[in-house]
């Protein structure tokens, strides 16, 4: 083996923008193309908006204006404006910012002075304009390089800061902003900052009731009692119980949505059970107390410590350095406020107890079935029959496991092609045998009695919640025909009915597969739509060979590597604010109604038109 030299010439010093561009994951997490909520392009937007929110929290500027058109992002606040002499430094000099001064930003989200610099370095165009005291300054950058350092000039504009940027296509190939992720992000800002108004592409985002509004917008089924909303200094809590399975949490720290929870969420789960037990003077099982709960929690922490740069999980154990623990802070608040509320609202107290007793009965009824189902799963030799597993598991959310994927497919030919083409390190395949059961309206008992549901639950390891989820992405891979669409709907129904938190947390996807292959002797194009086919035919020229794929089994493993590799196209399953999960399932999977018949007829007409064009 040739000896590798290690000399002074091997030592390099990178400037700030080079380092960010070389190691973007250190600053914004994974890159992605916008198909998942935690992809880098949303982190860039969030870093800019966070600065606007910090201004509002400090009492400056009640309105934020945001627009995204043709991948150009513009964010304007009406806060104090960046001090004009420091405009360039604040967005291009690492470890420079006002948030190091705790007097100015006591409980800010971003305390490391990196956010705006990362956006700057990872944008093909970045412009910042600050207005204050009747004067303005503008600076323009290209991939972090200053290209126009404007002079300070007189201005009649309202004070504040405006940032415009275009994410660099070299860093984010095939990027696409998905509006549903941005809307969810902005609504969370509105819920956490009552009185703030955000305009996004002309639409207004505003909340007067904080976390209570958040729960109302996100409830999946009917409530057992009106939302309990508790407010304190540096803490806000809202919760209710529904008939949904599992637990559903929305937790925040200093306005940051901690999607993976952390010490504050753990403290709430523990404290809630303790207060409930003490109030009813019953040693209820914690699972029964929390089953069906939907809760939102927001705390403000001095100098918060997160477990990653993207701040999705709180690691802090103290409310402030040397102060009370987060655990005792949350417990003391609930002991005082929740206990008082339950004494003053006996109807709500009775409803909570009834829900606990209902959960207790369901759990005991399922106990025997669960034991039999687990034994059956072992006897089925899961890893050899239904599941072709991968080497990475998503058990403890360690770095790198975010790439783990489980494909759920139907039929031997389709599952065989995917199995041969997959990455054995990070991609697993679960094979369905025919169409799964329509489980709309059924109880969780069916999950244990139905062999396929039981084995799928075991493969995912989600029986007791998402903490043990073995795969970050759960991908439904079916044919693009009527039967495939039906299987897709049945699987989505299964997850929404019994594991809605999996969908809400952004883990469920549908695999896009090409409809056509257009090629000649030199070039091959895979097309996912009629328009893509037309475009490919123009590129190929005369006498193209056109193949229409009718099913996954028709696609060879060699070709499948392209569709499930770096060029994979996934559609996230996202539940919007307009309809609850219960409403959606009732419409699509319940008994036939005139409304659904009309919907199907209208969509079939579109399909017929498409076929006619072929």
VEXDREN-765510 format. One line per 10 residues: number of its first residue (from 1); their letters; for each residue x, y negated, z of C-alpha. Coordinates in pm, 1 decimal, decimal comma, always signed. Layout:
BEGIN
NUM = a = X:Y:Z; ... $
//
This chain:
BEGIN
1 = xxxxxxxxxx = +0,0:+0,0:+0,0; +130,2:-342,8:-93,1; +234,0:-543,7:+212,5; +22,8:-855,1:+271,8; +233,0:-1159,9:+350,5; +129,4:-1376,3:+644,7; +306,5:-1712,7:+634,7; +237,0:-2081,4:+681,9; +84,6:-2081,2:+333,7; -196,6:-1855,0:+458,9 $
11 = xxxxxxxxxx = -306,0:-2112,2:+715,8; -577,5:-2349,7:+593,4; -756,0:-2640,6:+755,1; -1103,5:-2702,1:+617,7; -1277,0:-3035,3:+643,8; -1631,1:-3044,1:+786,7; -1822,6:-3003,2:+459,4; -1595,6:-2727,5:+327,8; -1647,3:-2524,9:+642,9; -2026,3:-2565,8:+634,8 $
21 = xxxxxxxxxx = -2041,7:-2467,6:+268,3; -1806,1:-2172,8:+318,8; -1991,1:-2042,7:+627,4; -2348,2:-2179,8:+602,2; -2487,0:-1895,2:+812,2; -2306,9:-2034,3:+1117,4; -2510,4:-2353,7:+1088,9; -2850,2:-2261,8:+944,8; -2878,2:-1885,2:+988,4; -2957,1:-1680,5:+678,5 $
31 = xxxxxxxxxx = -2985,4:-1850,0:+340,7; -3273,1:-1678,6:+160,8; -3486,7:-1814,7:-121,8; -3778,0:-1949,2:+79,8; -3977,0:-1625,3:+97,2; -3944,3:-1603,0:+477,6; -4017,7:-1867,6:+739,4; -3663,5:-1868,3:+881,4; -3486,1:-1911,8:+547,9; -3224,9:-2185,4:+532,0 $
41 = xxxxxxxxxx = -3421,6:-2438,8:+325,6; -3678,5:-2469,3:+605,4; -3400,4:-2510,2:+861,3; -3267,1:-2802,5:+654,0; -3609,2:-2967,8:+658,6; -3645,9:-2899,9:+1027,8; -3307,3:-3050,7:+1114,7; -3412,1:-3379,4:+954,1; -3762,9:-3382,1:+1103,5; -3624,7:-3297,8:+1449,9 $
51 = xxxxxxxxxx = -3443,4:-3631,4:+1449,4; -3772,3:-3807,8:+1376,1; -3945,7:-3616,6:+1655,1; -3674,3:-3714,3:+1901,9; -3741,3:-4078,6:+1818,3; -4113,1:-4030,4:+1882,8; -4047,5:-3853,7:+2213,7; -3833,4:-4147,3:+2320,5; -4129,9:-4376,8:+2247,4; -4042,0:-4509,0:+1900,9 $
61 = xxxxxxxxxx = -4248,8:-4452,8:+1587,9; -4586,9:-4277,5:+1585,8; -4585,3:-4179,2:+1218,6; -4366,0:-3954,8:+1004,4; -4405,6:-3930,8:+627,4; -4281,5:-3622,1:+440,9; -4300,4:-3525,7:+75,7; -4166,4:-3228,0:-118,1; -4198,2:-3235,3:-495,4; -3980,4:-3058,5:-750,7 $
71 = xxxxxxxxxx = -3746,1:-2947,1:-468,0; -3683,2:-3311,0:-368,5; -3742,2:-3358,0:+4,2; -3813,5:-3701,8:+153,7; -3856,4:-3767,5:+525,1; -3931,7:-4115,9:+663,7; -3981,6:-4213,8:+1026,3; -4054,3:-4547,3:+1187,7; -3827,8:-4516,1:+1487,7; -3540,0:-4741,7:+1580,5 $
81 = xxxxxxxxxx = -3329,4:-4659,5:+1275,0; -2969,9:-4535,8:+1287,0; -2732,6:-4813,1:+1401,1; -2620,4:-4956,7:+1067,3; -2249,9:-4943,6:+1135,4; -2270,8:-4568,7:+1204,1; -2499,0:-4451,2:+921,5; -2223,0:-4271,5:+729,5; -2062,9:-4123,0:+1042,0; -2390,4:-3983,1:+1177,8 $
91 = xxxxxxxxxx = -2452,5:-3772,0:+865,5; -2094,9:-3684,5:+771,0; -1875,1:-3675,3:+1077,0; -1895,6:-3364,7:+1295,6; -1955,1:-3420,3:+1666,6; -2095,4:-3768,0:+1606,4; -2444,4:-3866,6:+1719,5; -2653,6:-4042,4:+1981,7; -2769,4:-3723,0:+2149,0; -2446,1:-3677,9:+2341,1 $
101 = xxxxxxxxxx = -2557,2:-3973,1:+2553,4; -2805,5:-3810,2:+2792,8; -2946,2:-4152,2:+2876,2; -3081,6:-4184,1:+2524,1; -3188,8:-3826,1:+2452,1; -3249,6:-3638,5:+2776,9; -3445,4:-3345,4:+2638,3; -3365,6:-3336,7:+2270,9; -3372,5:-3030,7:+2045,3; -3043,3:-3093,8:+1867,8 $
111 = xxxxxxxxxx = -2754,5:-3162,9:+2100,5; -2456,9:-3041,8:+1898,5; -2426,1:-3320,9:+1640,5; -2437,7:-3079,0:+1347,0; -2790,9:-3082,0:+1200,5; -2785,2:-3375,6:+958,7; -2428,6:-3293,4:+855,1; -2531,8:-2940,2:+758,5; -2816,5:-3077,7:+547,9; -2577,3:-3319,6:+381,4 $
121 = xxxxxxxxxx = -2311,1:-3057,6:+305,2; -2563,7:-2806,3:+168,0; -2746,7:-3052,6:-58,6; -2657,7:-3133,9:-417,3; -2794,1:-3482,0:-343,0; -2832,3:-3648,6:-4,0; -2930,9:-4007,1:+69,4; -2984,9:-4177,5:+402,0; -3127,8:-4525,2:+454,8; -3157,1:-4697,5:+791,8 $
131 = xxxxxxxxxx = -3355,8:-5014,6:+861,2; -3337,3:-5216,4:+1182,2; -3331,8:-5579,2:+1292,3; -3435,0:-5699,4:+945,9; -3136,9:-5533,9:+778,7; -3080,3:-5207,6:+592,3; -2796,9:-4979,2:+486,8; -2801,1:-4692,3:+239,9; -2545,7:-4418,6:+167,3; -2546,7:-4144,2:-98,2 $
141 = xxxxxxxxxx = -2364,2:-3811,4:-94,9; -2310,5:-3518,5:-328,0; -2248,6:-3186,1:-151,9; -2125,6:-3381,0:+149,0; -1895,6:-3608,0:-49,1; -1970,5:-3979,9:-11,1; -2037,1:-4127,3:-356,0; -2198,8:-4459,8:-266,7; -2142,4:-4646,1:+58,7; -2392,2:-4930,4:+33,7 $
151 = xxxxxxxxxx = -2347,4:-5263,9:+202,5; -2563,0:-5390,4:+486,4; -2830,8:-5608,4:+330,6; -3130,8:-5813,2:+439,3; -3457,1:-5614,2:+429,2; -3829,9:-5668,2:+484,9; -3898,7:-5295,2:+528,0; -4030,4:-5154,7:+854,4; -3758,8:-5026,3:+1083,8; -3676,6:-4657,3:+1081,0 $
161 = xxxxxxxxxx = -3480,5:-4396,1:+887,2; -3542,1:-4231,5:+550,5; -3361,3:-3918,9:+434,9; -3383,7:-3774,5:+83,6; -3215,3:-3448,4:-11,6; -3217,6:-3171,0:-271,5; -3093,9:-2830,5:-145,9; -2794,8:-2713,9:-347,9; -2902,5:-2450,1:-601,3; -2553,8:-2297,4:-580,1 $
171 = xxxxxxxxxx = -2614,2:-2220,8:-211,7; -2987,5:-2143,2:-242,8; -3040,5:-1970,7:-581,7; -3406,0:-1924,7:-683,8; -3519,2:-2142,8:-395,7; -3889,8:-2207,4:-362,8; -4058,2:-2402,2:-84,4; -4367,7:-2215,1:+30,2; -4622,7:-2463,5:+153,3; -4775,8:-2230,0:+413,4 $
181 = xxxxxxxxxx = -4447,7:-2216,5:+606,4; -4404,1:-2592,8:+596,3; -4764,4:-2652,2:+700,9; -4722,0:-2419,5:+999,9; -4401,6:-2599,5:+1099,3; -4565,6:-2942,0:+1078,9; -4877,6:-2834,4:+1266,4; -4654,9:-2710,8:+1548,0; -4492,1:-3053,7:+1560,5; -4838,3:-3211,6:+1581,3 $
191 = xxxxxxxxxx = -4960,2:-2977,1:+1856,8; -4650,3:-3040,7:+2064,9; -4659,5:-3417,1:+2024,6; -5016,9:-3533,2:+2081,3; -5067,9:-3876,4:+1933,6; -4807,0:-3825,5:+1660,4; -4931,4:-3842,6:+1300,9; -4748,0:-3662,2:+1021,9; -4834,2:-3709,7:+656,2; -4715,2:-3432,7:+426,7 $
201 = xxxxxxxxxx = -4779,1:-3484,7:+55,7; -5068,4:-3706,4:+159,0; -5228,3:-3459,1:+403,4; -5267,1:-3565,0:+767,4; -5141,0:-3356,4:+1061,8; -5259,9:-3480,0:+1400,5; -5363,3:-3322,7:+1731,6; -5528,0:-3466,5:+2040,9; -5549,2:-3149,2:+2251,9; -5199,7:-3010,7:+2211,1 $
211 = xxxxxxxxxx = -5151,5:-2638,4:+2266,6; -5526,1:-2587,5:+2308,1; -5565,3:-2692,9:+1944,7; -5283,5:-2455,6:+1847,9; -5465,9:-2158,3:+1998,1; -5796,3:-2256,4:+1837,1; -5627,0:-2266,4:+1497,7; -5451,6:-1931,6:+1542,2; -5701,3:-1709,3:+1721,6; -5758,5:-1385,1:+1534,6 $
221 = xxxxxxxxxx = -6078,1:-1270,4:+1708,2; -6351,9:-1407,4:+1931,7; -6248,5:-1538,0:+2273,8; -6369,2:-1382,4:+2599,2; -6370,1:-1728,3:+2758,7; -6284,9:-2088,9:+2662,9; -5913,4:-2167,2:+2631,8; -5747,0:-2249,1:+2962,9; -5525,1:-2555,0:+2917,5; -5280,6:-2654,3:+3192,9 $
231 = xxxxxxxxxx = -5053,0:-2959,2:+3183,9; -4762,0:-3048,0:+3408,0; -4437,4:-3240,8:+3402,3; -4212,1:-3079,2:+3142,0; -4450,8:-2784,1:+3096,8; -4773,6:-2713,5:+2907,9; -4964,6:-2384,9:+2895,0; -5272,8:-2269,1:+2705,7; -5413,6:-1916,1:+2700,4; -5718,9:-1700,2:+2646,9 $
241 = xxxxxxxxxx = -5804,1:-1333,1:+2598,5; -5954,0:-1170,6:+2288,5; -6027,6:-813,5:+2182,2; -5708,0:-804,7:+1975,1; -5447,2:-544,9:+2064,0; -5112,5:-635,1:+2216,4; -4988,9:-978,1:+2322,4; -4953,4:-1290,1:+2110,0; -4726,3:-1577,8:+2216,7; -4628,6:-1916,9:+2080,3 $
251 = xxxxxxxxxx = -4339,3:-2050,2:+2285,5; -4149,1:-2376,5:+2251,2; -3850,1:-2548,9:+2408,6; -3812,1:-2923,8:+2363,2; -4038,7:-2897,5:+2059,9; -3843,2:-2607,0:+1905,8; -4055,9:-2304,0:+1812,3; -3872,0:-2013,0:+1973,0; -4004,5:-1733,4:+1753,9; -3802,9:-1472,8:+1943,9 $
261 = xxxxxxxxxx = -3908,5:-1603,1:+2284,3; -3642,3:-1616,1:+2551,2; -3615,8:-1679,7:+2921,3; -3916,3:-1916,3:+2933,6; -4149,1:-1669,7:+2759,3; -4028,4:-1385,2:+2978,7; -4088,6:-1602,5:+3285,3; -4445,0:-1676,7:+3174,2; -4528,8:-1308,1:+3112,1; -4397,4:-1215,4:+3455,3 $
271 = xxxxxxxxxx = -4554,6:-1510,7:+3638,2; -4896,1:-1466,7:+3474,9; -4922,1:-1107,8:+3601,6; -4806,7:-1206,0:+3951,1; -5061,3:-1490,3:+3985,5; -5347,0:-1274,9:+3851,4; -5266,5:-991,2:+4091,7; -5254,0:-1230,0:+4386,6; -5577,6:-1406,0:+4289,4; -5781,1:-1085,2:+4256,6 $
281 = xxxxxxxxxx = -5583,6:-908,0:+4530,4; -5550,2:-607,6:+4300,4; -5232,0:-436,5:+4180,9; -5338,1:-428,4:+3816,6; -5100,7:-275,8:+3564,0; -4910,7:-552,9:+3383,0; -5007,2:-402,9:+3046,4; -5376,3:-436,5:+3130,7; -5338,8:-793,6:+3256,3; -5169,9:-910,9:+2937,5 $
291 = xxxxxxxxxx = -5350,5:-691,6:+2680,8; -5534,0:-913,2:+2432,6; -5376,7:-1234,5:+2562,1; -5301,2:-1518,8:+2323,5; -5088,9:-1783,0:+2491,5; -4885,6:-2090,9:+2409,4; -4609,7:-2226,1:+2630,8; -4400,3:-2538,8:+2599,0; -4121,2:-2639,7:+2835,9; -3864,5:-2917,5:+2833,4 $
301 = xxxxxxxxxx = -3514,2:-2829,9:+2941,2; -3205,4:-3040,1:+2999,6; -2920,2:-2928,9:+2770,9; -3092,5:-2610,5:+2648,0; -2875,7:-2316,0:+2549,5; -3003,0:-2109,6:+2256,1; -2876,2:-1772,9:+2139,2; -2813,9:-1895,6:+1783,2; -2764,7:-2217,2:+1587,4; -3118,8:-2185,4:+1451,2 $
311 = xxxxxxxxxx = -3253,8:-2196,8:+1808,1; -3510,6:-1916,2:+1785,8; -3445,6:-1770,3:+2133,7; -3381,2:-1957,6:+2456,8; -3090,6:-1833,2:+2665,5; -3095,3:-2098,4:+2940,8; -3173,9:-1978,1:+3291,3; -3206,1:-2326,0:+3451,0; -3436,0:-2620,4:+3380,1; -3133,3:-2846,6:+3415,7 $
321 = xxxxxxxxxx = -2769,7:-2781,1:+3503,6; -2756,5:-2694,1:+3873,9; -3136,5:-2721,1:+3902,1; -3425,1:-2479,2:+3952,8; -3434,7:-2159,7:+3752,4; -3676,6:-2143,8:+3460,4; -3828,1:-1835,4:+3620,3; -3914,3:-2013,3:+3946,4; -4019,7:-2331,6:+3762,3; -4279,7:-2146,3:+3553,0 $
331 = xxxxxxxxxx = -4394,2:-1931,0:+3845,5; -4444,1:-2229,8:+4078,2; -4642,1:-2411,2:+3808,9; -4876,3:-2118,4:+3743,1; -4914,9:-2039,6:+4113,1; -5037,4:-2392,8:+4169,5; -5227,1:-2479,9:+3851,4; -5367,7:-2142,9:+3739,3; -5471,7:-2041,5:+4088,6; -5651,3:-2376,5:+4133,1 $
341 = xxxxxxxxxx = -5818,9:-2342,1:+3794,6; -5951,0:-1991,7:+3867,4; -6094,6:-2100,3:+4201,7; -6271,3:-2393,9:+4035,3; -6394,6:-2191,2:+3735,2; -6542,3:-1861,9:+3863,8; -6702,2:-1779,3:+3525,9; -6362,0:-1779,0:+3358,5; -6217,8:-1578,3:+3648,5; -6492,9:-1317,0:+3604,9 $
351 = xxxxxxxxxx = -6430,7:-1299,8:+3227,5; -6056,7:-1243,8:+3279,3; -6121,9:-965,2:+3526,4; -6370,1:-795,7:+3291,5; -6109,2:-803,5:+3013,8; -5849,9:-649,4:+3245,0; -6088,3:-369,9:+3346,0; -6176,1:-309,5:+2979,4; -5808,1:-277,1:+2894,3; -5751,0:-45,6:+3190,1 $
361 = xxxxxxxxxx = -6031,8:+185,3:+3076,9; -5908,0:+191,1:+2715,4; -5553,4:+268,2:+2829,9; -5663,2:+558,0:+3049,4; -5889,0:+695,4:+2775,1; -5594,2:+691,8:+2535,2; -5342,4:+843,0:+2776,8; -5410,5:+1206,4:+2683,7; -5431,8:+1132,6:+2310,3; -5102,8:+938,5:+2319,9 $
371 = xxxxxxxxxx = -4919,1:+1231,1:+2476,5; -5048,3:+1472,4:+2211,8; -4970,7:+1223,4:+1932,0; -4611,1:+1177,5:+2048,0; -4556,8:+1551,8:+2057,6; -4710,1:+1582,8:+1709,9; -4475,5:+1312,9:+1580,6; -4175,4:+1506,3:+1707,8; -4298,7:+1833,7:+1555,6; -4355,4:+1660,7:+1221,4 $
381 = xxxxxxxxxx = -3977,1:+1616,4:+1202,2; -4030,1:+1250,4:+1117,8; -3685,9:+1179,4:+979,1; -3701,8:+1455,9:+719,0; -4058,6:+1435,6:+592,1; -4233,3:+1098,5:+599,8; -3937,9:+871,1:+667,6; -3607,6:+838,9:+484,5; -3435,4:+623,0:+739,6; -3146,9:+378,7:+706,8 $
391 = xxxxxxxxxx = -2838,8:+327,7:+919,9; -2939,9:-12,1:+1056,4; -3226,4:-42,0:+1300,9; -3394,3:-361,1:+1416,6; -3402,8:-270,4:+1783,3; -3222,0:-548,8:+1963,5; -3221,8:-824,5:+1699,4; -2843,0:-829,8:+1677,1; -2683,1:-1032,7:+1400,9; -2689,3:-844,9:+1071,0 $
401 = xxxxxxxxxx = -3005,1:-646,6:+1139,9; -3218,1:-915,7:+978,4; -3159,8:-734,8:+648,6; -3322,1:-407,3:+758,4; -3625,7:-314,5:+548,7; -3889,1:-40,7:+545,5; -4067,7:+25,0:+215,1; -4412,3:+181,2:+252,8; -4500,8:+356,2:-72,2; -4742,6:+616,4:-205,4 $
411 = xxxxxxxxxx = -4673,0:+919,9:-418,3; -4368,8:+1143,9:-462,1; -4243,8:+980,8:-783,5; -4255,9:+624,3:-650,3; -4101,6:+708,2:-313,8; -3840,7:+922,5:-489,7; -3734,5:+638,1:-719,7; -3707,4:+389,4:-434,9; -3523,0:+639,1:-215,5; -3261,4:+700,3:-484,9 $
421 = xxxxxxxxxx = -3220,3:+329,3:-562,1; -3224,3:+185,7:-209,4; -2934,2:+74,8:+5,0; -2898,7:+360,5:+254,4; -2741,4:+120,7:+501,2; -3031,3:-122,4:+535,3; -3336,7:+8,5:+346,2; -3568,1:+289,0:+460,1; -3867,9:+449,6:+284,8; -4192,9:+573,4:+440,0 $
431 = xxxxxxxxxx = -4408,8:+788,3:+209,5; -4786,7:+781,3:+223,3; -4989,0:+1077,9:+105,2; -5278,9:+935,7:-91,4; -5494,8:+646,9:+22,1; -5486,7:+568,5:+393,8; -5801,4:+539,5:+604,7; -5997,5:+212,6:+607,0; -5962,5:+132,6:+975,8; -6167,9:-187,5:+983,6 $
441 = xxxxxxxxxx = -6379,5:-192,8:+1299,7; -6218,4:+121,0:+1443,8; -6050,0:+139,9:+1783,2; -5681,3:+204,2:+1840,5; -5768,2:+564,9:+1911,5; -5751,7:+625,0:+1535,6; -5382,9:+525,3:+1528,6; -5302,5:+831,3:+1739,8; -5555,5:+1068,1:+1582,2; -5460,5:+987,9:+1221,1 $
451 = xxxxxxxxxx = -5132,9:+1162,5:+1139,3; -5000,9:+901,8:+894,9; -5084,1:+605,3:+1119,8; -4929,6:+783,8:+1415,7; -4608,2:+859,0:+1227,4; -4588,0:+505,8:+1082,3; -4630,7:+355,2:+1428,1; -4353,1:+582,1:+1555,3; -4127,4:+492,9:+1261,7; -4171,1:+121,7:+1329,8 $
461 = xxxxxxxxxx = -4156,4:+168,2:+1710,0; -4430,8:-89,4:+1769,0; -4659,8:+101,4:+2003,8; -4573,7:-131,8:+2291,9; -4517,2:-453,7:+2095,2; -4252,3:-601,4:+1868,6; -3960,4:-589,4:+2112,2; -3855,1:-251,3:+1975,0; -3936,4:-317,8:+1607,3; -3684,8:-117,0:+1402,8 $
471 = xxxxxxxxxx = -3712,0:-310,8:+1075,7; -3715,7:-683,6:+1015,7; -3909,7:-653,6:+689,3; -4199,0:-414,6:+639,3; -4269,8:-403,3:+266,0; -4580,0:-251,8:+107,0; -4469,4:-113,4:-230,8; -4760,7:+4,7:-446,6; -4848,5:+20,3:-815,0; -4983,1:-296,6:-974,0 $
481 = xxxxxxxxxx = -5313,5:-128,1:-1067,0; -5653,9:-94,8:-901,1; -5553,1:+203,4:-685,9; -5230,8:+32,3:-583,4; -5417,7:-283,5:-487,6; -5661,8:-77,2:-281,2; -5380,4:+96,7:-92,6; -5220,4:-242,0:-35,4; -5543,0:-378,2:+116,1; -5586,6:-71,0:+334,5 $
491 = xxxxxxxxxx = -5233,9:-103,9:+474,2; -5273,2:-476,4:+538,0; -5600,6:-395,6:+716,7; -5418,8:-142,3:+935,0; -5161,8:-397,2:+1047,4; -5410,4:-681,0:+1096,4; -5648,1:-456,4:+1291,1; -5398,0:-301,7:+1531,4; -5070,9:-497,1:+1505,2; -5159,7:-856,0:+1406,3 $
501 = xxxxxxxxxx = -4847,5:-987,3:+1581,2; -4635,5:-809,3:+1316,8; -4805,6:-1017,6:+1047,7; -4806,2:-1342,1:+1245,0; -4435,6:-1304,8:+1317,4; -4365,6:-1289,5:+942,7; -4250,1:-927,4:+912,1; -4503,5:-798,2:+654,0; -4447,8:-835,0:+278,8; -4570,9:-704,5:-54,6 $
511 = xxxxxxxxxx = -4314,2:-595,7:-313,7; -4342,8:-757,2:-654,1; -4255,9:-519,9:-936,3; -4220,2:-613,9:-1302,5; -4507,8:-563,4:-1541,8; -4292,5:-562,6:-1855,8; -3942,7:-486,9:-1979,3; -3834,5:-681,4:-2288,1; -3503,3:-589,2:-2447,4; -3289,5:-554,6:-2756,9 $
521 = xxxxxxxxxx = -2949,9:-391,1:-2799,2; -2772,4:-665,3:-2603,7; -3012,9:-811,5:-2348,0; -3276,5:-680,9:-2107,4; -3536,1:-893,7:-1927,2; -3779,1:-778,7:-1656,3; -4098,8:-983,7:-1655,1; -4345,4:-1028,1:-1372,3; -4608,8:-1218,9:-1567,6; -4741,2:-1281,7:-1916,6 $
531 = xxxxxxxxxx = -4552,8:-1611,4:-1937,0; -4224,8:-1447,9:-1840,5; -4285,1:-1188,9:-2112,6; -4343,3:-1461,3:-2372,8; -4028,8:-1644,8:-2264,1; -3824,7:-1322,9:-2278,9; -3950,6:-1241,9:-2628,6; -3830,9:-1582,3:-2746,7; -3486,6:-1520,0:-2597,4; -3455,4:-1171,6:-2744,6 $
541 = xxxxxxxxxx = -3561,4:-1274,7:-3093,7; -3693,1:-1046,0:-3364,5; -3823,3:-693,9:-3305,8; -3801,6:-678,2:-2926,8; -3870,4:-349,2:-2748,5; -4153,3:-412,9:-2500,7; -4242,9:-164,4:-2224,2; -4545,9:-206,2:-1998,6; -4488,8:-54,3:-1654,1; -4808,6:+97,7:-1517,9 $
551 = xxxxxxxxxx = -4669,4:+247,1:-1199,1; -4361,7:+252,5:-977,6; -4296,9:+613,9:-1073,2; -4232,1:+505,4:-1432,0; -3936,7:+290,8:-1328,4; -3609,0:+481,2:-1314,4; -3390,5:+466,5:-1002,2; -3120,1:+284,4:-1199,4; -3368,2:+8,5:-1283,1; -3516,0:+6,6:-933,3 $
561 = xxxxxxxxxx = -3179,5:-101,8:-794,2; -3237,9:-434,9:-966,0; -3586,7:-484,7:-818,6; -3500,9:-401,0:-456,8; -3148,1:-542,2:-448,3; -3030,6:-901,0:-458,3; -3306,5:-990,7:-706,3; -3589,4:-850,7:-494,6; -3914,1:-1048,6:-506,7; -4132,1:-1035,3:-197,9 $
571 = xxxxxxxxxx = -4466,1:-1198,7:-125,7; -4510,3:-1261,2:+247,6; -4846,8:-1172,1:+398,9; -4948,7:-1498,9:+563,2; -5267,9:-1573,7:+753,3; -5378,2:-1932,4:+696,1; -5559,6:-2166,6:+932,1; -5884,4:-2153,3:+733,7; -5998,4:-1805,4:+842,0; -5945,6:-1582,6:+1142,8 $
581 = xxxxxxxxxx = -5818,8:-1228,2:+1097,9; -6160,1:-1099,1:+1202,8; -6331,1:-1304,6:+930,2; -6084,6:-1191,4:+663,3; -6118,4:-821,8:+748,9; -6496,3:-844,4:+763,7; -6509,4:-1008,2:+420,2; -6266,9:-780,2:+238,1; -6301,2:-449,0:+421,5; -6644,5:-454,0:+586,3 $
591 = xxxxxxxxxx = -6978,7:-358,0:+435,9; -7052,2:-488,4:+86,8; -7196,7:-836,7:+76,9; -7318,1:-1056,1:-210,7; -7030,4:-1295,2:-141,8; -6768,4:-1022,9:-183,8; -6939,6:-880,1:-491,5; -6930,0:-1224,9:-648,2; -6563,6:-1264,8:-552,9; -6471,7:-929,2:-713,2 $
601 = xxxxxxxxxx = -6664,6:-1004,9:-1031,3; -6493,0:-1341,9:-1071,4; -6146,7:-1191,1:-1021,7; -6217,8:-897,8:-1251,6; -6307,6:-1146,9:-1520,9; -5960,5:-1298,9:-1489,5; -5803,6:-951,8:-1512,7; -6009,5:-871,0:-1825,2; -5893,3:-1194,2:-1985,7; -5532,9:-1101,9:-1911,6 $
611 = xxxx = -5574,2:-753,4:-2058,7; -5740,4:-898,2:-2368,4; -5437,4:-1119,9:-2426,8; -5213,6:-811,5:-2425,0 $
//
